[in-house]
Each structure stands twice: as C-alpha cells, then as structure tokens.
Amino acid sequence: MQISFAETRPTGDYALVLPVAGKDRASLASLGAAQQAVGAALDRQRFEGEGSSVSEQFADEGGAVRRVLIVGLGAGTAAADAAEKLGGTAAARLLTSGEKKAVIDVSSLGYDADTAARVGLAAALRSWRYDRYRTKLKDSQKPTLDEVVIVGGGQGADQRYRSRWAPVVEGVSLTRELVTEPANIIYPETFVERVRASLDGSGVEIQVLDRAEMAKLGMGALLGVAQGSAREARLMILKWNGGTNGQPTAFVGKGVTFDTGGISIKPAAGMEAMKWDMGGAGAVAGALKALALRKAKTNIVGICGLVENMPGGNAQRPGDVVTTLSGQTVEVINTDAEGRLVLSDAVCYVQRNFKPSTVIDLATLTGAILISLGHEWAGLFSNNEELASALLKAGSESGDKLWRMPLAESFDRLIDSPIADMKNVGPREGGSITAAQFIQRFIENGVKWAHVDMAGKAWADKPSSTYEKGATGFGVRLLDQYVADVLESH
C-alpha cells in the first residue's frame, strides 16, 4: 500500500473519503454543489457519525461520478483514535471495491502532523492481507486499492509517517506473516530463516543456538518441550544497539510454532489454531524490526524460544522432572503447559548473558486469561509498579490494550511440588496467575519484569480498524510505544 500526503486534493480518478465527527458535518462543505444532496442522503440513512460508521454515496463532480465515503469518527473521540478509525475504516471499505486510489481529506479536522500520519498508519495496517495460498480468488475478492493520499495534514505529516509509523507497519507485517503461516511452513528452523531474511540489512545482530548448544548449556525445560518433535528447537537472539547505555532492555517471546499439547493432547476441534502459539516470539521479531527501521535510540535484546510441541515415542511425559538452565527443577504435571517451560530457560539465558535491567516477556500462554479478559485485553503481570504503569500507558496509546492482573505468595505456593522445586501447573482456578508466578521464579533479584499473556490477542475472529480477521500483530505496537515513551524519552 502506497501512503502519501498532500496539501490539496489531486486531480483525476479516486474515491473521496470525508470524516464526520458525530453530527458535525463541516467536512461536507468541500463537496460544493454536491453538499446538499449528500447531506440529504445522510439524513435519509439516519447517519449520525458514530465511530467507524460508513455511508457510501456517488456524487456528480463536473459531469463525472465520484465515489464518496462519509466515515464517522464518533463525538468526543480522542484525535489519535479517531484518526486510526478513519484510515482503517476507509481502507477496509475500499480495499476490494474496484477503486485503485483513495483520497482521505482531513482538512476540516485540524490534525497535527502525527495525527494525520496515524491515518496513513491505520490504512496501511488494515490493508494487510496474506493471499499466498489462495489460488482461485474471484476478481471481486482481489484487492484493488493500492494508493491512499491523506490531504490537509499540514507540513511534516509525510516525514512523521516515514520516520515513525512506516517502520511499525513493517514490523507488524512481519509478525502477522509469521503467525499466519501454517506449521508445516513455519517451524523453529524456518522461523529463524524467515526473520533473518526480513531483518537483512536492518542492523539487527542475530545469533542462533541449536539443540546441541542448548543441551550443553543445560536448557532442560525448553528442550523437554521439543523432544517429541522431529523439528529441532532453536533459541534466536536479536540485538539492536541504538543507544549509548550498554545495559539493554530484554524482550522475550514464547515461540511454540505448533502446540498439540504433547502427551496431554488438546481436543481435535480447533487445534489448527495452535499455529499461532508462537505469537509472542513473532511480536518480539516484529518489534525489533520496527525499532531497527526507525533507528530507535536504545539497546534492545530480543529472545525467541522456538519449539514444536508434539506427541511421540520420545515426547515428554506427565510426571517427568526436568532441570532448567537456572538449576531449578520442575515436575511436569501437564505437557500442555509448555510455554512457561520455554520461557523459564529463555528469561534465564537473557539475564545471565546480557544483564538487562528490565525483562518483558510476551506469550500466548493460558486459556485462563481468555476466561478472565476475553479477546479485549491481554493480561499484564509485573513485579514493578513503574514498569506496569508504563506498559499500561503504552497499551492504551498503541491500541494493544493490557489489564493488570495480581501476583501473590498465596498463588505462588500453589505450584510447589512434593518431589521437585516446583510443578508446571497449579489448580484450575487462577491458571493465568499461577503461570505468571512460575515465570517469576526465574527472574533474578533486582530485575524489573513484566509478563504479557496475550492468548486472546494474537488472532482475531472479527476485524477491527487496524486488522482483518486473522493475525493481529499484537505486541509490536505495544513494545514500540514503550520504547518511545520510556527508553527514548530520557
């Protein structure tokens, strides 16, 4: 999708998009002679300009017919949110409409450069599709829209988009691609290859540990998850050195490229969805790409723990005891509680080797978080109030929304094991909390830590203003916004 900015509307053939904030129809004045007819049609439709509502009309313009989209922003909506609803709603409506070019005129809204740039951001994000395996699309199903021009955003909007938001689009697109690909295409080895190719020339340093190297280090928890699969595990380390402070912040992602549940096998219905159980690792890779492309002025290390969880003759059994990289032992009660095992070794590795001040892990970890928060928020757990507050703020600003969940000793005691240091599951109640308590046992004293359980957010069954049904790219914008707010603001 080509996104550009202009001070005045271009000539030629295009679909015109005009925003309406509630019942304020000031933007219609730019239609000239067609204003009255369009306004009357809106009245007939009972169009009240609610957020993301659309009225599609055709207006006479000098003897030619122009498609006109009136997009509602809602009354009192924050400018940044309204801008994204505008861009995303317009792109979604016009993507397969037959129109090749859309002009979104925001002149009546008084947007500053960043807000206007967010219109382009949302249009680009909402236009993302992955049609690689669709060989028989009808012409009416094929995308036609390939250019969006935002008019009236003022000077600096184009530069703001190029330097700040276009890199985020690239990062989110990488994450969505990884999450969308089926498990016979993306598994630990090919996840590494795909990310390596995508980050080529970006300045991100990449290191990869294979099974033998991880076994030598003693990463028994991560390798225990992988031992039932013919696909060998990988640990991918991504380093972006854009700051002067040598101590990095660590992003750690769960990368279970397919999760059958192992011997504790999942029900067959819906198991195909478990290709997105690597959404946390996908978000880390996408975030590193976005930060590198926009030359973020900070040091970040990203860790992707990559495994495939399969049943088989060599698979991990319920009741097995594994020794983690930290030296702590775990009784594996349920092999479908595998993500926390992967994360335990990954967070230990990054702390030992990079000494980060802050560790933020992202994982599609528990079904329990879906019971708590549905598909509206990801769960946030943290041992540090300042870090939690910063992430909640970044989630609100980016649209990757978080909801703070509790941690407590009473929950921690629920994962004590009678034969090992801990077991990998507690009781059914509070399942997302005991999972977070498990990860916290591997966080060193003095390290600020946050865990994002995004099981309900990596994949969507309904579209939003910035994504279609399917892979959402959740986590990329969250981490990017956190970096901008906290690490680059000093």
N, C-alpha and C positions, 0 to 999 in steps of 0.2 A: 504494500500500500504506500503510495507516494503522498506525503503530507507536506503542504506548503502554506505560506501565509502571504496576505496581500492587504493593502490599504483600501482598495476599491474592488468592486466585483469585476471579474473578467468579462470579455465578450464571448459569444459562441454558445454552444450547446452544453447545458449542465442542469442538474437538479438543484433547486434553491432550497436551503433549509433556514427557517426563521424561528428563533426561540420566543416563547411566550411564558412569562413568569406569572402563574395564576391567571387572573383576569386582566392583567396589564398587557395590552396588545400594541404597544408603541412600535414594535418592530414591523408591523404591517404597513406603516406609513411609507416604507420604502418600495411598496408594490405599485405606487402611483395609481393609475386608473383602475387597477385590479383590486385595490384595497377593499372597496365596498362589497364587491361580490364575494371575496374570500371571507370577510368578516361576517357576512350574512350566512355563508355556508357553515362557519363555526358555530353560529347561534343555532342553526337548524340541527347541528350534531350535538348540541349541548356540551360543547368543548369548553372546559374550564381551566385548561393549562396545568393539570396535575402532573407531577413528576413522571417523566418518560412516556406520557401520553402523546399520541401522534394523530394528526389529521392530514391526510394526503389529498391534494387537490391539483387541478390543472388550470393554469391561468393564461390568458391571452397576453402576449408581450410583443407588441409591434407586429401583429399578424402571425406570430409564431406561438406554439403551445409549449409552455414550460411546466414541468412537474414542480410543485411547491409542497414542501413538507413543513407543517407547523408542529414544533416539538415543545411540549410542556415541560417546564422546569420545576413547577411547584412554587407556591408562595412561601417566601421566607427561607428557602433552601440556601445553605452556605454556598458561596460562589464557586469554590473548588468542586464541591459535589455536583452542583448544577452543571458546571462545565463538562464534567465527565459523563453525566447523564445525557447531555446534549450530543456530544460527539459519538458516544456509544450507541445511543438510540438511532441516530441518523444513519450510522454505518450499518447497523443491523437491518434497518428497513430497506436500504438501497443496495445492499451487497449483491443480491441476485436479481435486482429489479430490471436489468437491461441498461440502466444508466452507467456510464463509464466515469463520469465526473460529478462531484458534488461540491457545492459552494455553501459553506455554513457562515452566515453573516451575523456576527456578534456585536455589530456597531452600536446597537441600542442598549447594550448591557454595561458598557464602561469597563470592560475587563482589562486588568493589567496584563503584562507580558506573560507571566507564569500561568495565570488562569486561562488565557487564550491558548497557551501551549498545551494545557491539560485537555482541551477539546480535541486536539490532534492526538494526544496520548490515548484517550479513550477510543477514538475512531480506529486507530491502528490496532489496539488490543482487541477490540470487538470484531475486527475483520479477519483475525487469525483463523485459519482452517487447516486441516491436515487431510488432504484428499488422496494421499499416496496410494491407497489400496482400493479406491473407488474407481472402477474402470468403466462403469456404464451409467454415468450421470447424464440425465436429460439436460438439454440446453437450458431449460428453465431453472435447473438446480445449480448451474455453474456460476461462479462469481463473475460479475462484470465490472463492478466498481473498482477502479484502480487508482483514483486520484481524489483527494479531498483538499480543498482550499479553504482556509479559515480567514475571513475578511473582517477587518476592523479591530484587531487585537493590539494595535499600537506597535511602536518600534520595539524591537528586542524580542518579540514573540518567537520569531524563527530561530534566533540564536539560542533562546531558552529551550526550545524544543530539541534542537540538535545536541546541545551540550548536556541537558539534564534528563529529558524524557525519552528520546530515541534510544539511548543505551538501555533503559529499563524495558522498553519494548523488546529489544533483542534478548535480554536476559529472561524475561517471561516466556518468550517464544521458545527458547532452548528448553526451559523446564517443561512447558506443555508438550513439546515434541517427545522428550524422554518419557513422560508419564503416559502419553497416548500410545506409543509404540507397544506392540504385543510382546509377551515374554519370550517368544522364540526369536525375536529380533534384538531386544534389549535384555541382556543378562550381564553379570558383572564385567566380563571382559569387553563386551561391545559397548556397555555404558561408558567405560573408560575411553574407548576408541572414539565414540561419538562426541564426548566432551572435549577430548584432546583436539579433534578436528575443528570443533566450534571455537575453541579458545586459541587456535593457532594465530600467532602474531599479536595477541592481546596484551602480552606482558605478564600473564599469569604463569608462574612456575608450577610444573606438575611433577609429582613423584608418585609412584605406584608400588605397593607391596603385594607380592603374590602369596599363595598359601604357604610355601616353604619359609618365606621370610617372616610371616606372621607366626607360624608354628615355632620358629626359633626364638621369637620374642616372648612367646607364652600367651598368645591371644586365644585361650581355650574357649572362651564364651562365644566369640564371633565365629570361630571355626567349627564349633559344635553345631551351630545352626546350619552351616553349609555342608556338613559331612554326608548328608543323604542325597546330595545333588551331583550330577555329572559336571555341572558348571562350577568351576573353582571360584572361591571368594577372592575379592580384591579390596584393598584399602587405598583410596585415592586421596592424595594430599594436594590441595590447591593453595598457592601462596601469592598474595598480592601485596607488594611492598611499595605503597604510595605515600607513606608518612615518614617523619623523622624519628618518631618514638619507636624504639626497637621492640617493645613489648606489644604483641599483636592481640587482637580480639579473635576468638575462635568461634566458627560456625560449624556445627556437627550435624550430619544428616543421616537418618536411617535409610538404607538403600536395599530393601528386600525386593529384588526385581520380580519375584513371584512368590506368593505365600500360600501354599496348600494347607498350612498348619502343621506340616510334618506328620509324625505318627498320631498326634492329636488332631486328626484331619478335619478340615472345615466341611460343612454341608456342601453338597454339589451346587445347589441353587445360588447363583450369584458369585461363585468362586472366580469366574473370569475377570471380575473387577479387581482381583488381587494383583493385577499387573501394575496398579498404581501404588503399591505398598512401598515403592521407592520414592514417593513424593517428597520426603524430607531431603534426601540426597539430591534429588532433582532441583529443589529450591536452592540448596547451597551452591550447586554448579551454576544455576541461572543468576544468582546474586553476585557471585564472583565475576561472571561475565559482564553484568551491568556495571559493577563498580570499576572494573578494569577499563571498560569502554569510556566511561566518563572521568577516568583518571582520579578516582577518589583519593583524597589526601589522608590516608590512614593505612595501617598494616593489618591485613586480614589473613588468617589461615582457615581454609575450609577442609573438613574431613568428611569423606563419603565412605561409610561402611557398607560394602556391597556383597550381598549373598543371595542365594536362591534357597528357599526352604521347602524341601521335598521329602516325601517318604521313600524308603528303600531299605535294602539289606544292611546298609551302613549308617542308616539315619539315627540320630539321637533319640533315645528312649525316655519316656517319662520315668523319673526316678534317678536318672544319671546325675552324677556330680561332676561339674567342670571347674577348672581353676582359671580364673580370669587373669588378665595382664597385671592387675593390681596385686595379685596374690590371694585375694579373697576367693572363697569357694561358693558355688551356687548349686543347690539342688534343683534340678529342672523338673518341676511338677507338671508343667504343660508346655509341650513343644510349640504350641501356637502363641505363646508369649515370648516370641523370639526377638522382637525389635529391641527390647530392653537389654538383651544379652549382647546384641551387636553394638548398641550404644555404650554399654559399660566398658568394653575394650577400646572403643573409638575415643571416648572422652578421656580415658586414662592415657592413651597414647598421646593425644594432643597436649595434655598437661605436662607429661614427662618430657616431651621433646621440644615444646615451644613456649612453655611457661606463660600462658595467656593470663591476663588479669580478669577476663570475662569469658565464659563459655555459654553459648546459646545453642541448644540442640532443637532440631525440628524433626518430628516423626509422626507418621500415620500410625499411632501406637495402640489405641484401645477402642473397642466398640463402646466401652462405657462412657467415653466422652460424648458420643452421639446421643446417648440416653440423657445426659446432662444438658447439652448445648445444641443438640440437633445439628443442622447444617448452617447455622447462623454465625457461630463464633468458633474459634479454636480455643482450647484450654491453655491457660498460662500458669505455670508453677515457677516459683523463684525463691531463692534464699536471701534476696536482697531487695529492699523496698525501692531504692533509687532505680535499680535496673528494671524492676517490674513496672514502675510508673513510666519510665521512658519507653518501654515496649508497648504498653497500653496506649500511650500517646501516638507512637508510630503506627500502631494498628489502626487507630481512628483516622489518622491523616491519610494513610495509604489505601484504606478500604479492606486490608487484611485484618479483620477485627478479632480481638482477643478478649477473653473473660478470665479474670483472676480466680484461681482455684486454691484451696488450702493445702498446706503441708503441716503435719503434726506428728509428734512422737507416738501417739496412740495408733496412728496408721502405720508408722514405721515398724512397730512391734509385730504387726500382722504378717510380715514377711520373714520373721525369724524361722530358721529351720532346726529341727531336732538333730540333724546329722551334719550340717554344713553351716557356713556363716550366714547364709540366707537362702530362701527359696524364691523362684522367679514369679510366683503369683501369690496373692493373698486370697481372702474370700471374695465372693461375687460382689458384695457391697463395697462401694468406693474403689472400684477397679482402676480407674484412671489415676486416683491419688496414690494407691499403693505402687502402681507402675512408676510414677514420678519419684516416690520415696526410694524405690530400687535404684534408679539412676543417681539420685543424690548421694547414695552410699559410695559412689566413685568420684565424687567431687572433693578436691583437696581443701584443707582449711585455708581460708582467706581468699578463695576464688569465688567471684560473683558468678552465679549460674542461673539460667532460666531454661525451662523446658516448655516447648510448644507442642501440644498434642493436637495435630491437625487432621485427625482421621476423618472428620466430616467436611473437610475443606479442599482436599486435593482434587476431587472430582465432583462435578455438579450434574444433577439430573434436570435442572432447569436453568435457563440462561439468565444473565444479569446484564448490566450496562457495559461491562468490560469483558465478558466472555460468553461464549455459546455453551450449550450443554457439552460436558466432557471435561477435559483437563483445564483447571483454572489458573495454574501457575502460582498458586498461593505460596506465600513466603518470600518471594523475590522482592516485592514492593515493601513488605514489612522490614526486611533486613536492610534494604537500600535506604529507607526512610530513617531507620535507627542510626545508621552510619551518618547520614546527613545531619540529623538532629543532635547527636551526642558526640560522635567521634570527629566530625569535621567542624563542629561549631566552636571548638576551643582554639 
